[in-house]
C-alpha cells in the first residue's frame, strides 16, 4: 500500500484530535497489523470505494472511547452508551472526510460510518492488501488508526 493513501488519514486524525478536542496526540511508527482481528473493543469503520477501495478503522479501548467522547460532547459518560457509539462514528466520519480532501485525484466515495463494539469481531479487509496500523497516544488513552486501501480494478 502506498504512503500517499495512508498519510492523509494520519494528518486528518492528528488535526481532528488537536482542533476538535484540544488534545495533543502523538503518532507512533506505522506497522503492518499481523492479526487484523486484534483491534480494540470499540471501532469506527468507514468504507471507501472508487478508484481506490478499502476500509479505515479507528479503534479504541472501551475506556478510551468513553473519555474521548465525553471530552468531545462536553459531558461525562460512565459507560459505553449510544451517545458514545455515535460519537466514535462521527470521529471516523470526520477523519475520512478530511482525508478525502487530500485524495481528490482518486475519486473516492466514502460510506456511512459504522461502529462495532465487543470483544470478538472481525472486519473484512480488502484481500491481499496489508492493514497498516498507526498507534496514537494521548492523555485520554491510546488508540489506533488502521488503513487498508488498494487501487480498484
Buried (B, 14 or more C-beta within 10 A) or exposed (E): BEEEBBBBBBBBBBBBBEEEBEBEBEBEEBEEBEEBEEBBBBBBBBBBEEEBBBBBBBBBBBBBBBBBBBBBEEEEBEEBEEBBBBBBBBBBBBBBBBBBEBBEEBEBEBEEBBBBBEEEEEBEBBEEBBBBBBBBEBEBBBBBBBBBBBEBE
